[in-house]
Amino acid sequence: MSAPSDRWQFRERWFFLLILPCSFAAEWAFAITQDWTAYPRSEWVVLFDLCIFLPLIYYGLFSKALDRRPRFIRALGIAGLGLLFAQFIVPENNQFLVDEIGGVRNTVLVFIVAFEIWVMTKVVSAVYRKSASAKDLQRDFAMPEWMAKLMVLEARFWKAVWRFLRRK
């Protein structure tokens, strides 16, 4: 029998592999069958489903093994994906709220990219430390063991290449 956290990780994978794509497909089917001329402001249905309902489902049901902050960040990511997908499936003539919210998404995206760059600098500096080990990376950054080992091997490779190039 697996641990409860393993079961939640399994369920979270199924959310991203099955539920999220099926939800996007259902919204796409709604968008192509919707009579947008009769109901021009029906974009709120798509926005509610993709940007509010799906993130709440993920936050509430599928990632209990995570702390609140990582769950919230992932739920915001799912909402951003939903908004991006809504921009593609709602006809341009009927995008009233999507255009307004799209500007907010672009602003938030700048902060997310800056945060990701900060995290990557922390990970890269930890990998290229002199005493870097896969166990330390696995513990400090909660990454899978195989990924930590590959990162340490890659860092050793590039250090060796750098030493070789400096000798010439």
Order of alpha helices (4+ residues) and beta strands (2+ residues): alpha-alpha-alpha-alpha-alpha-alpha-alpha-alpha
